[in-house]
């Protein structure tokens, strides 16, 4: 670091330099805004950086310090090159500078992933549009079918009710309950109508048979109810059974 009147320690100075470098922004190939310069080192009165906007090439820019304030002259940026030297204790082959290539490979891979995701998204959207169009075309037909089926079922039920009433019209036409049932037919199911008609018919016939007078003018006919008063009992394998004697 150049000699200057400052009180910052080394790490604080580096943080200040990075903050100044961070003021310069650029937009990368993915569309993200980030710092243009990466801090590398300080040599004399120059700060050494890598320029992301120029394929991570190395530049040196003049740096000045006024107390603890650090200023970087971005306009003074000059291309730099790295010189590799042997260590004093022995010769080591320095690895070639491959940072830019590594970053480029990562960028290419991520770009490929983004392209694949966009292609899958486009395919999914196309498939969704095709299916939606097909459903939109089928829905009116389905709705019409449902309505027609409901109408067919309603007509079949009404026809069955008509047939049921025709069977009893000549027998129950004079019945107020039967007339009310026909009038309110929409309130009852076919099964209810069948049941009610059968009950009304049975009740009318029972009343008629029990109160019918004979042709010779005698007493009205009544139903004989068999009443058994056994005078003898028979033992059987099922218990004691009553027997009728004349």
TILUMPA-681518 format. One record per residue: y, z, x of N, C-alpha, C in turn. Coordinates in steps of 0.001 Angstrom, whole numbers, padded with zeros to 6 digits, always signed. Layout:
N
YZXYZXYZX/...
END
This chain:
246
-001187+000000+000849+000000+000000+000000+001244+000000+000889/+002284-000698+000467+003514-000678+001273+004161+000695+001268/+004848+000997+002344+005499+002289+002422+006721+002302+001508/+006811+003297+000671+007948+003398-000255+008103+004847-000652/+009246+005124-001255+009519+006477-001692+008926+006657-003085/+007709+007160-003172+007060+007365-004462+006229+008627-004391/+005904+009134-005602+005129+010373-005679+003781+010166-006352/+003494+008957-006765+002216+008692-007422+001086+008697-006409/-000085+009188-006825-001250+009054-005959-001806+007636-006082/-002865+007367-005344-003386+006000-005283-003870+005504-006642/-004644+006319-007359-005192+005885-008641-004084+005678-009664/-003045+006532-009610-001917+006372-010527-001159+005083-010235/-001028+004744-008974-000372+003496-008606-001164+002295-009137/-002479+002358-008986-003319+001251-009477-003207+001120-010988/-003188+002269-011688-003033+002239-013146-001708+001616-013544/-000632+001950-012794+000674+001371-013090+000663-000141-012862/+000016-000584-011788-000073-002021-011505-000832-002731-012623/-001939-002149-013061-002720-002757-014147-001901-002824-015445/-001092-001795-015685-000268-001807-016890+000743-002948-016850/+001340-003159-015664+002305-004262-015525+001596-005599-015691/+000430-005752-015056-000320-007005-015184-000735-007256-016632/-001008-006158-017367-001471-006305-018746-000425-006856-019694/+000844-006900-019235+001897-007433-020095+001770-008943-020269/+001110-009604-019350+000916-011050-019445-000372-011332-020217/-000229-012043-021339-001373-012303-022211-001684-013799-022243/-002925-014111-022623-003287-015496-022920-004457-015477-023898/-004706-016589-024560-005773-016699-025554-006941-017479-024941/-008126-016831-024957-009272-017461-024306-009920-018524-025198/-011021-019098-024711-011687-020200-025429-012313-019753-026732/-012519-018446-026900-013073-017931-028157-011977-017575-029158/-010726-017714-028740-009628-017418-029642-009112-015995-029560/-009602-015213-028579-009168-013820-028450-007996-013731-027472/-007037-012874-027783-005922-012633-026883-006284-011514-025913/-006065-011756-024632-006403-010748-023629-005449-010885-022447/-005587-009952-021486-004740-009991-020290-005094-011206-019443/-004060-011843-018902-004299-013048-018104-004800-012698-016713/-004336-011550-016171-004647-011236-014791-005567-010022-014697/-006537-010112-013801-007426-008991-013474-007026-008444-012098/-006828-007147-012018-006461-006527-010748-007643-006573-009785/-007339-006959-008530-008374-007028-007497-008053-006074-006346/-006839-006203-005791-006525-005407-004590-005017-005460-004371/-004576-004680-003363-003200-004730-002889-003235-004951-001382/-002509-005978-000929-002431-006269+000508-000965-006410+000878/-000500-005444+001669+000910-005463+002055+001787-005304+000831/+002690-006273+000643+003587-006216-000510+003126-007150-001630/+001882-007501-001629+001335-008381-002666+000209-007682-003417/+000175-007944-004729-000961-007509-005527-001875-008714-005706/-003151-008523-005465-004124-009611-005545-004787-009544-006931/-004815-010696-007593-005350-010737-008962-006263-011946-009108/-007055-011932-010196-007778-013124-010633-007131-013609-011928/-006878-014903-011985-006189-015503-013134-007245-016047-014110/-007417-015369-015253-008397-015829-016252-008049-017213-016785/-006756-017496-016888-006344-018780-017445-006580-019927-016480/-006847-019607-015209-007074-020646-014206-008436-020450-013564/-009470-020331-014438-010864-020266-013978-011113-019110-013015/-010421-018012-013231-010600-016806-012417-010314-017037-010929/-009415-017946-010644-008998-018141-009252-008133-016965-008795/-008133-016751-007467-007443-015603-006894-006010-015992-006536/-005079-015105-006933-003664-015297-006627-003103-014014-006030/-002005-014184-005256-001237-013055-004760+000170-013129-005305/+000706-011988-005776+002059-011955-006317+002818-010808-005687/+004094-011062-005395+004928-010075-004733+005096-008846-005637/+005060-007672-005012+005181-006421-005732+006218-005549-005040/+007057-004926-005833+008051-004011-005284+007952-002684-006010/+008402-001610-005338+008376-000280-005925+009745+000348-005755/+010274+000892-006866+011529+001619-006842+011225+003012-007361/+011031+003926-006455+010545+005234-006855+009112+005086-007365/+008895+005535-008581+007554+005384-009166+007417+004115-009998/+008502+003351-010139+008456+002131-010933+007951+000976-010097/+006941+000280-010603+006337-000858-009924+006715-002120-010677/+007153-003142-009938+007505-004436-010516+006684-005520-009831/+006258-006503-010607+005473-007623-010084+006223-008901-010395/+006403-009732-009397+007085-011013-009565+006026-012069-009886/+005833-012310-011188+004798-013268-011596+005111-014689-011129/+006392-015002-010986+006772-016351-010558+006384-016619-009109/+006119-015568-008357+005771-015748-006945+004267-015944-006729/+003519-016152-007805+002058-016274-007689+001684-017396-006723/+000803-017074-005780+000359-018026-004764-001150-017953-004660/-001772-019165-004600-003232-019199-004481-003667-018503-003202/-004764-017771-003314-005320-017062-002173-006778-017464-002002/-007284-017245-000818-008698-017469-000568-009276-016242+000115/-010567-016077-000041-011241-014912+000518-011880-015281+001849/-011646-014465+002810-012239-014667+004135-013272-013585+004370/-014462-013982+004691-015536-013027+004925-015700-012818+006424/-015836-011573+006842-015967-011221+008258-017174-010322+008436/-017715-010321+009620-018870-009484+009923-018448-008029+010050/-019375-007155+009655-019166-005741+009905-019336-005469+011395/-018687-004424+011812-018781-004075+013229-020197-003704+013639/-020954-003053+012694-022277-002598+013073-023335-003689+012994/-022984-004840+012523-023984-005904+012484-023525-007024+011580/-024267-008094+011665-023912-009277+010882-024677-009264+009575/-023931-009373+008474-024538-009487+007138-024018-010756+006481/-024937-011529+005954-024516-012732+005243-023848-012326+003931/-022619-012743+003779-021891-012429+002556-022333-013360+001440/-022544-012763+000281-022960-013581-000866-021809-014448-001324/-022068-015651-001772-021005-016532-002263-020356-015937-003506/-019121-016325-003752-018384-015818-004915-018897-016535-006175/-019614-015775-007011-020238-016395-008180-019750-015746-009479/-018677-014977-009419-018207-014265-010610-017796-015245-011712/-017040-016273-011312-016588-017239-012314-017760-017939-012978/-018776-018294-012166-019940-018965-012728-020683-018057-013702/-020797-016758-013368-021473-015819-014257-020730-015703-015578/-019400-015576-015486-018601-015491-016716-018717-016776-017514/-018698-017919-016804-018826-019198-017494-020165-019325-018205/-021238-018846-017555-022566-018909-018179-022614-018040-019436/-022027-016840-019351-021989-015969-020524-021193-016618-021646/-020054-017215-021278-019220-017871-022288-019969-019025-022945/-020689-019796-022130-021449-020921-022686-022538-020433-023626/-023235-019365-023220-024296-018815-024070-023729-018297-025392/-022646-017505-025315-022046-016958-026526-021509-018060-027417/-020933-019098-026803-020438-020221-027598-021584-020913-028328/-022732-021032-027635-023901-021611-028288-024387-020765-029453/-024344-019427-029258-024747-018536-030346-023816-018673-031545/-022521-018780-031272-021555-018948-032355-021787-020262-033081/-022036-021339-032315-022289-022644-032937-023548-022601-033801/-024595-021925-033300-025836-021822-034080-025606-021028-035358/-024840-019933-035242-024553-019127-036438-023736-019920-037445/-022757-020679-036951-021951-021504-037855-022795-022586-038524/-023738-023148-037765-024615-024170-038342-025519-023564-039420/-026071-022376-039142-026895-021698-040147-026078-021351-041382/-024832-020926-041160-023959-020598-042292-023693-021837-043131/-023409-022963-042459-023151-024199-043195-024375-024637-043987/-025567-024487-043380-026801-024848-044089-027021-023953-045297/-026804-022638-045114-026976-021704-046226-025988-022000-047351/-024746-022328-046989-023754-022645-048014-024126-023917-048767/-024644-024916-048026-025064-026158-048677-026227-025913-049626/-027198-025093-049176-028341-024784-050042-027893-024011-051275/-026971-023064-051082-026466-022289-052224-025760-023200-053222/-024949-024119-052697-024236-025041-053587-025213-025904-054376/-026280-026397-053704-027265-027232-054390-027985-026458-055484/-028391-025221-055159-029098-024403-056153-028174-024052-057318/-026925-023717-057004-025966-023375-058064-025717-024568-058982/-025579-025749-058382-025372-026946-059207-026566-027199-060124/-027761-026973-059568-028967-027175-060383-029027-026163-061528/-028692-024902-061226-028689-023879-062272-027623-024158-063321/-026454-024603-062859-025383-024926-063807-025796-026062-064735/-026588-026989-064203-027059-028097-065030-028138-027649-066009/-028986-026716-065565-030091-026266-066405-029657-025263-067468/-028611-024474-067208-028242-023387-068112-027933-023865-069527/-027119-024922-069727-026880-025359-071106-028153-025769-071830/-029072-026407-071100-030336-026802-071713-031155-025572-072103/-031161-024587-071225-031912-023357-071525-031296-022627-072705/-029951-022539-072712-029281-021859-073829-029573-022571-075148/-029557-023913-075115-029855-024675-076334-031299-024448-076776/-032201-024359-075817-033604-024108-076145-033775-022733-076778/-033088-021730-076229-033188-020369-076773-032678-020340-078205/-031537-021007-078459-030976-021030-079808-031922-021740-080766/-032463-022879-080328-033387-023625-081183-034645-022815-081480/-035144-022091-080478-036344-021283-080672-036063-020132-081638/-034891-019510-081499-034530-018444-082424-034406-018963-083853/-033805-020144-084006-033662-020734-085334-035032-021086-085922/-035912-021598-085055-037252-021949-085533-038005-020708-086013/-037910-019615-085229-038584-018380-085620-037991-017820-086910/-036655-017876-087042-036016-017373-088262-036435-018192-089474/-036504-019528-089299-036919-020389-090402-038368-020119-090792/-039220-019875-089801-040621-019584-090089-040759-018272-090859/-039974-017277-090487-040017-015988-091189-039523-016138-092627/-038431-016890-092817-037912-017102-094168-038906-017848-095029/-039585-018841-094442-040596-019581-095187-041753-018667-095593/-042136-017759-094695-043213-016826-095009-042791-015855-096109/-041520-015413-096085-041026-014540-097154-041034-015275-098490/-040586-016543-098489-040598-017333-099726-042011-017435-100289/-042967-017709-099424-044353-017839-099869-044863-016525-100449/-044469-015419-099846-044907-014119-100330-044322-013833-101722/-043054-014146-101926-042436-013912-103234-043040-014823-104307/-043374-016062-103921-043971-016976-104904-045291-016440-105442/-046001-015700-104619-047288-015147-105062-047101-014081-106141/-045946-013435-106145-045754-012312-107062-044708-012575-108151/-044047-013713-108096-042989-013974-109070-043497-013868-110514/-044666-014474-110811-045153-014472-112189-045656-013102-112627/-045913-012231-111686-046431-010911-112027-045345-009840-112053/-044297-010014-111215-043313-008935-111055-041890-009375-111409/-041759-010506-112062-040421-011023-112361-039621-010065-113225/-040290-009251-114054-039576-008338-114939-039332-006970-114306/-039639-006826-113010-039470-005544-112325-038114-005492-111648/-037340-004457-111947-036019-004304-111320-036141-004071-109812/-037152-003312-109421-037344-003061-107983-037689-004357-107253/-038487-005179-107886-038877-006460-107279-037649-007365-107153/-036827-007410-108181-035610-008222-108146-034673-007747-107039/-034530-006434-106897-033679-005885-105831-034241-006213-104450/-035570-006184-104338-036207-006517-103063-035927-007965-102677/-035999-008872-103660-035717-010278-103379-034254-010475-102984/-033371-009743-103656-031953-009881-103371-031614-009401-101959/-032240-008328-101524-031968-007755-100203-033025-008138-099176/-033590-009299-099309-034705-009723-098450-034340-009719-096962/-033052-009967-096654-032656-010027-095248-032703-008663-094563/-032730-007594-095371-032772-006252-094797-034189-005829-094420/-035183-006592-094863-036575-006185-094675-037323-007215-093838/-038291-006722-093096-039164-007612-092346-040201-008216-093283/-040902-009218-092781-041952-009846-093581-043036-008824-093934/-043364-007968-092996-044397-006964-093237-043945-005980-094319/-042653-005608-094302-042140-004699-095339-042243-005340-096725/-041890-006605-096817-041942-007305-098109-043377-007399-098611/-044292-007746-097704-045704-007832-098103-046195-006488-098620/-045831-005407-097930-046273-004078-098330-045675-003676-099674/-044354-003879-099846-043694-003487-101085-044203-004283-102284/-044399-005581-102095-044914-006413-103191-046313-005958-103610/-047155-005654-102629-048515-005215-102939-048495-003892-103699/-047603-002973-103285-047518-001676-103972-047034-001861-105411/-045984-002680-105594-045464-002905-106946-046518-003553-107839/-047239-004531-107305-048263-005219-108079-049373-004252-108479/-049786-003419-107543-050861-002464-107822-050424-001452-108879/-049212-000925-108738-048723+000045-109715-048633-000556-111114/-048148-001780-111216-048019-002413-112539-049374-002625-113170/-050341-003089-112422-051654-003361-112968-052366-002078-113362/-052186-001025-112576-052815+000233-112944-052229+000758-114255/-050936+000697-114410-050304+001147-115650-050731+000310-116836/-050876-000977-116619-051279-001869-117707-052700-001594-118138/-053603-001421-117176-055024-001210-117506-055233+000124-118200/-054523+001150-117774-054732+002473-118376-054158+002568-119796/-053134+001774-120089-052488+001883-121407-052859+000743-122355/-053741-000148-121962-054103-001301-122804-054948-000846-123994/-054637-001343-125192-055397-001015-126426-056504-002027-126631/-057608-001598-127226-058701-002544-127501-058324-003471-128639/-059011-004612-128694-058727-005623-129710-059046-005134-131122/-059981-004205-131309-060374-003746-132649-059409-002721-133214/-058274-002465-132462-057281-001542-132982-057610-000093-132774/-058605+000213-132015-058993+001597-131773-058033+002295-130830/-058442+003397-130308-057614+004191-129390-057423+003445-128070/-056302+003666-127379-056076+002994-126086-057194+003322-125115/-057467+002337-124293-058502+002519-123276-058012+003477-122210/-058885+004313-121785-058574+005235-120679-059651+005109-119634/-059288+005399-118447-060259+005294-117360-061151+006515-117363/-062443+006250-117337-063402+007351-117272-063484+007871-115860/-063323+009174-115753-063473+009809-114444-064780+010550-114427/-065657+010138-113567-066993+010720-113509-066889+012152-113017/-067367+013071-113796-067387+014478-113408-068823+014946-113420/-069330+015333-112361-070740+015695-112227-070880+017212-112263/-071715+017652-113190-072041+019075-113261-073541+019213-113057/-073946+019357-111847-075379+019368-111562-076069+020568-112192/-077217+020261-112796-078056+021330-113346-079235+021608-112443/-079351+020797-111467-080447+021021-110517-079949+020615-109142/-080568+021174-108171-080196+020851-106804-081431+020422-106038/-081208+019512-105108-082320+018997-104313-082039+019336-102861/-083039+019936-102269-082916+020210-100842-083295+018962-100059/-082500+018600-099148-082813+017429-098315-082472+017759-096860/-082749+016806-096018-082457+017021-094614-080955+017100-094357/-080128+016684-095345-078682+016721-095199-078059+017907-095917/-078884+018792-096457-078352+019946-097178-078669+019873-098655/-078009+020689-099416-078256+020738-100854-077441+019684-101527/-078114+018755-102281-077432+017673-102973-077473+017923-104456/-076361+017726-105161-076374+017874-106628-077032+016667-107270/-077679+016863-108379-078300+015784-109152-077800+015848-110567/-077689+014699-111221-077207+014604-112598-078409+014502-113533/-078362+015284-114567-079411+015184-115598-078784+014793-116902/-079436+013937-117644-078946+013465-118950-079237+014505-120018/
END
